[in-house]
């Protein structure tokens, strides 16, 4: 058992450092290309920190295990908001302007609600290939709208400030891809050893995915946002969490469904997890839209939401 724990720690270390390399490479590319901070956060940084969830879920799906994958997405999204944004808001009030983040806030709460809607309308309470394709189309739409935002931003810049397309980013891309390799190895190690824990302790796979795996794959997301707040990079901190949660639903879960191939059936506990994410995302959306900021009190309440939802889940939905 001790050896299993050691291997899981090694896997998490690979995930964390791999995510760090991805973020470093992405941020370097963005800086050389003169991309604004909030777009850097919701795209390159968000993709980099969401890569652990993507790699882990794809490995789980290819191994024929959908339970881990479902719980990893819902657990990661809860932790990203509760821990990432919660702790960030406790450190400093987060200014969230509607002009920059309306699209992202809309996708943030629409994503988990869409999953709940798919399940409630499905005769077998299952996600199918059609649902996976719809999620992937939603992800493509999100990227298209973000690209439009970037084009509008660039068109408003003076000629001397426009991005230089000839700028070399070989070193940054090298760091980015090295991070990807480390993330794959970390995901494979964690998957195999987490499965061993489930078999030895007879634990629910959904509980392990919602807690141990979700925490491990969310470390890069939360760490990146907290560090960004400490460096006064508020737009990157906010954009990272919003983008990561959007990527998790539309890209990670969509790709998981497509990779799994067969319908992925939901049980009561899975449905509760996604309803919990939907409620939290909607509340966050309403607070931000009305106040355009997220302060310390809301950060503390958000931080407390995760353990409370987990207790309710274990007591009533396991």
C-alpha positions as CSV (number, residue, x, y, z in Angstrom):
1,X,0.0,0.0,0.0
2,X,2.9,2.4,0.8
3,X,4.4,1.8,-2.6
4,X,1.0,2.7,-4.2
5,X,0.9,6.0,-2.3
6,X,4.5,6.8,-3.3
7,X,3.6,6.2,-7.0
8,X,0.5,8.4,-6.7
9,X,2.6,11.2,-5.2
10,X,5.1,10.8,-8.1
11,X,2.1,11.0,-10.5
12,X,0.8,14.2,-8.9
13,X,4.3,15.7,-9.0
14,X,4.5,15.0,-12.7
15,X,1.0,16.5,-13.2
16,X,1.9,19.6,-11.2
17,X,5.3,20.2,-12.9
18,X,3.9,19.3,-16.3
19,X,1.1,21.8,-15.8
20,X,3.7,24.3,-14.7
21,X,5.7,23.8,-17.9
22,X,2.6,24.2,-20.0
23,X,1.6,27.4,-18.3
24,X,5.2,28.8,-18.5
25,X,5.4,27.9,-22.2
26,X,2.0,29.3,-23.0
27,X,2.5,32.5,-21.1
28,X,5.8,33.1,-22.9
29,X,4.2,32.6,-26.3
30,X,1.4,35.0,-25.3
31,X,3.8,37.6,-24.1
32,X,5.7,37.5,-27.4
33,X,2.5,37.7,-29.4
34,X,1.1,40.6,-27.4
35,X,-2.1,38.8,-26.3
36,X,-4.2,40.6,-23.5
37,X,-4.1,39.1,-20.0
38,X,-7.7,38.0,-19.8
39,X,-7.5,36.1,-23.1
40,X,-4.2,34.5,-22.0
41,X,-6.0,33.3,-18.9
42,X,-9.1,31.8,-20.6
43,X,-7.1,30.1,-23.4
44,X,-3.4,29.2,-23.1
45,X,-3.2,29.2,-19.3
46,X,-6.6,27.5,-18.9
47,X,-5.7,24.8,-21.4
48,X,-2.4,24.3,-19.7
49,X,-3.9,23.8,-16.3
50,X,-6.8,21.7,-17.6
51,X,-4.5,19.4,-19.4
52,X,-4.2,17.0,-16.4
53,X,-8.0,16.5,-16.4
54,X,-7.9,15.9,-20.2
55,X,-5.0,13.4,-20.0
56,X,-6.4,11.5,-17.0
57,X,-9.9,11.3,-18.5
58,X,-8.7,10.1,-21.8
59,X,-6.6,7.4,-20.2
60,X,-9.5,6.4,-18.0
61,X,-11.9,6.3,-21.0
62,X,-9.5,4.3,-23.2
63,X,-9.2,1.8,-20.3
64,X,-13.0,1.5,-20.3
65,X,-13.5,3.3,-16.9
66,X,-16.0,6.1,-17.2
67,X,-16.8,6.4,-13.4
68,X,-13.4,8.0,-12.7
69,X,-13.8,10.4,-15.7
70,X,-17.2,11.6,-14.7
71,X,-16.3,12.3,-11.1
72,X,-13.0,13.9,-12.1
73,X,-14.7,16.6,-14.2
74,X,-17.4,17.5,-11.6
75,X,-14.9,17.3,-8.7
76,X,-12.3,19.4,-10.6
77,X,-14.8,22.1,-11.4
78,X,-16.0,22.3,-7.8
79,X,-12.5,22.5,-6.5
80,X,-11.4,25.1,-9.1
81,X,-14.2,27.5,-8.0
82,X,-14.2,26.6,-4.3
83,X,-10.5,26.5,-3.7
84,X,-9.0,28.4,-6.7
85,X,-11.4,31.3,-6.8
86,X,-12.3,31.0,-3.1
87,X,-8.7,31.3,-1.8
88,X,-7.9,33.9,-4.5
89,X,-10.8,36.1,-3.4
90,X,-9.7,35.8,0.3
91,X,-6.3,37.0,-0.6
92,X,-7.6,40.0,-2.6
93,X,-11.0,41.2,-4.0
94,X,-11.3,40.0,-7.6
95,X,-12.5,42.7,-10.1
96,X,-14.5,40.8,-12.8
97,X,-15.7,43.2,-15.5
98,X,-18.7,42.2,-17.7
99,X,-17.0,43.6,-20.7
100,X,-14.2,41.0,-20.5
101,X,-15.9,38.0,-19.0
102,X,-19.6,37.9,-20.0
103,X,-19.1,35.2,-22.6
104,X,-17.0,33.1,-20.2
105,X,-19.4,33.4,-17.3
106,X,-22.2,32.4,-19.6
107,X,-20.4,29.2,-20.7
108,X,-19.3,28.6,-17.1
109,X,-22.8,28.0,-15.8
110,X,-24.4,26.8,-19.0
111,X,-21.9,23.9,-19.3
112,X,-22.9,21.9,-16.2
113,X,-26.6,22.8,-16.6
114,X,-26.3,21.3,-20.1
115,X,-25.0,18.0,-18.7
116,X,-27.9,17.9,-16.2
117,X,-30.3,18.6,-19.0
118,X,-28.9,15.8,-21.1
119,X,-29.2,13.3,-18.3
120,X,-32.8,14.3,-17.3
121,X,-34.0,14.2,-20.9
122,X,-32.2,10.9,-21.6
123,X,-34.5,7.8,-21.3
124,X,-31.5,5.8,-19.9
125,X,-29.8,8.6,-17.9
126,X,-26.8,8.3,-20.2
127,X,-24.4,10.5,-22.2
128,X,-24.0,9.2,-25.7
129,X,-21.8,10.0,-28.7
130,X,-24.4,12.6,-29.8
131,X,-24.0,14.4,-26.5
132,X,-20.2,14.2,-26.9
133,X,-20.4,15.8,-30.3
134,X,-22.7,18.6,-29.1
135,X,-20.2,19.4,-26.3
136,X,-17.3,19.4,-28.8
137,X,-19.3,21.8,-31.0
138,X,-19.9,24.0,-28.0
139,X,-16.1,24.0,-27.4
140,X,-15.4,25.0,-31.0
141,X,-18.0,27.8,-30.7
142,X,-16.3,29.0,-27.5
143,X,-12.9,29.1,-29.2
144,X,-14.4,30.9,-32.2
145,X,-15.9,33.6,-30.1
146,X,-12.7,34.0,-28.2
147,X,-10.8,34.4,-31.4
148,X,-13.2,37.1,-32.4
149,X,-12.5,38.9,-29.2
150,X,-8.8,38.7,-29.9
151,X,-9.3,40.0,-33.4
152,X,-11.3,43.0,-32.1
153,X,-8.6,43.7,-29.6
154,X,-5.8,43.6,-32.2
155,X,-7.8,45.9,-34.6
156,X,-8.0,48.6,-31.9
157,X,-4.2,48.6,-31.3
158,X,-1.9,51.2,-32.9
159,X,0.2,49.8,-35.7
160,X,3.4,49.7,-33.6
161,X,1.7,47.7,-30.8
162,X,0.2,45.0,-33.1
163,X,1.4,41.4,-32.5
164,X,4.5,40.3,-34.4
165,X,3.8,37.1,-36.3
166,X,7.5,36.6,-37.0
167,X,8.5,36.3,-33.3
168,X,10.2,33.0,-32.6
169,X,8.7,30.9,-29.8
170,X,10.7,27.7,-30.2
171,X,11.9,27.6,-26.6
172,X,8.4,28.3,-25.3
173,X,6.8,25.6,-27.5
174,X,9.5,23.2,-26.3
175,X,8.6,23.8,-22.7
176,X,4.9,23.5,-23.6
177,X,5.2,20.1,-25.2
178,X,7.6,18.8,-22.5
179,X,4.8,19.6,-20.1
180,X,2.4,17.6,-22.2
181,X,4.6,14.5,-22.0
182,X,4.9,14.8,-18.2
183,X,1.1,15.2,-17.9
184,X,0.5,12.0,-19.8
185,X,3.0,10.0,-17.7
186,X,1.5,11.4,-14.5
187,X,-2.0,10.6,-15.6
188,X,-1.1,7.0,-16.4
189,X,0.6,6.5,-13.1
190,X,-2.2,7.9,-11.1
191,X,-4.9,6.0,-12.9
192,X,-3.2,2.6,-12.4
193,X,-2.5,3.2,-8.7
194,X,-5.9,4.8,-7.9
195,X,-7.6,1.7,-9.4
196,X,-5.4,-0.4,-7.1
197,X,-6.6,1.6,-4.0
198,X,-10.3,1.1,-5.1
199,X,-9.8,-2.6,-5.4
200,X,-7.9,-3.0,-2.1
201,X,-10.1,-0.8,0.1
202,X,-13.4,-1.5,-1.7
203,X,-14.1,2.3,-2.1
204,X,-16.5,3.8,-4.5
205,X,-14.7,4.9,-7.7
206,X,-16.9,8.0,-7.9
207,X,-15.8,9.1,-4.4
208,X,-12.1,8.5,-5.3
209,X,-12.5,10.5,-8.5
210,X,-14.4,13.3,-6.8
211,X,-11.8,13.7,-4.1
212,X,-8.3,12.3,-4.5
213,X,-8.1,12.4,-8.3
214,X,-10.0,15.7,-8.6
215,X,-7.8,17.4,-6.1
216,X,-4.6,16.1,-7.8
217,X,-5.6,17.2,-11.3
218,X,-6.9,20.6,-10.0
219,X,-3.6,21.5,-8.3
220,X,-2.2,23.3,-11.4
221,X,-5.5,25.3,-11.9
222,X,-5.7,26.5,-8.3
223,X,-2.0,27.1,-7.9
224,X,-1.8,29.1,-11.1
225,X,-4.7,31.4,-10.1
226,X,-3.5,31.9,-6.5
227,X,0.0,32.7,-7.7
228,X,-1.4,35.1,-10.3
229,X,-3.4,37.0,-7.6
230,X,-0.3,37.3,-5.4
231,X,1.4,38.8,-8.5
232,X,-1.5,41.2,-9.0
233,X,-2.4,39.5,-12.3
234,X,-6.1,39.4,-11.6
235,X,-7.4,38.8,-15.1
236,X,-5.1,35.8,-15.6
237,X,-6.3,34.3,-12.2
238,X,-10.0,34.8,-13.1
239,X,-9.6,33.7,-16.7
240,X,-7.7,30.6,-15.8
241,X,-10.5,29.2,-13.5
242,X,-13.3,30.2,-15.9
243,X,-11.5,28.8,-18.9
244,X,-10.4,25.6,-17.1
245,X,-14.0,24.8,-16.0
246,X,-15.3,25.5,-19.5
247,X,-12.6,23.3,-21.0
248,X,-13.4,20.6,-18.5
249,X,-17.1,20.4,-19.5
250,X,-17.0,21.0,-23.2
251,X,-13.6,19.6,-24.2
252,X,-12.5,17.1,-21.5
253,X,-16.0,15.6,-21.0
254,X,-16.8,15.8,-24.7
255,X,-13.6,14.0,-25.6
256,X,-14.1,11.5,-22.9
257,X,-17.5,10.5,-24.2
258,X,-16.2,10.2,-27.7
259,X,-13.1,8.2,-26.6
260,X,-15.2,5.8,-24.5
261,X,-17.5,5.0,-27.4
262,X,-20.4,3.5,-25.5
263,X,-23.1,5.4,-23.6
264,X,-21.9,6.6,-20.2
265,X,-24.6,5.9,-17.6
266,X,-25.2,8.3,-14.7
267,X,-26.3,7.2,-11.2
268,X,-27.8,9.4,-8.4
269,X,-24.5,10.4,-7.0
270,X,-23.1,11.5,-10.5
271,X,-26.2,13.5,-11.1
272,X,-25.9,15.2,-7.7
273,X,-22.3,16.1,-8.5
274,X,-23.2,17.9,-11.7
275,X,-26.2,19.6,-10.1
276,X,-23.9,20.8,-7.3
277,X,-21.5,22.3,-9.9
278,X,-24.5,23.9,-11.7
279,X,-25.8,25.5,-8.6
280,X,-22.3,26.9,-7.6
281,X,-21.6,28.1,-11.1
282,X,-25.0,29.9,-11.4
283,X,-24.6,31.6,-8.0
284,X,-21.1,32.7,-9.0
285,X,-22.5,34.1,-12.2
286,X,-25.3,36.0,-10.5
287,X,-22.9,37.5,-7.9
288,X,-20.4,38.6,-10.5
289,X,-22.9,40.0,-13.0
290,X,-24.6,42.1,-10.3
291,X,-21.5,43.2,-8.4
292,X,-18.7,42.9,-10.9
293,X,-16.3,41.8,-8.1
294,X,-15.8,38.8,-5.8
295,X,-14.7,39.7,-2.3
296,X,-13.4,38.0,0.8
297,X,-16.8,37.1,2.3
298,X,-17.9,35.5,-0.9
299,X,-14.5,33.8,-1.2
300,X,-14.9,32.3,2.3
301,X,-18.4,31.1,1.6
302,X,-17.3,29.6,-1.7
303,X,-14.4,27.8,0.0
304,X,-16.8,26.2,2.5
305,X,-19.1,25.0,-0.3
306,X,-16.9,22.1,-1.3
307,X,-16.7,20.2,2.0
308,X,-20.4,20.8,2.7
309,X,-21.4,19.5,-0.7
310,X,-19.1,16.5,-0.2
311,X,-20.7,15.7,3.2
312,X,-24.2,15.8,1.7
313,X,-23.0,13.6,-1.2
314,X,-21.5,11.0,1.0
315,X,-24.4,10.9,3.5
316,X,-27.3,10.9,1.0
317,X,-26.1,10.0,-2.4
318,X,-23.4,7.4,-2.1
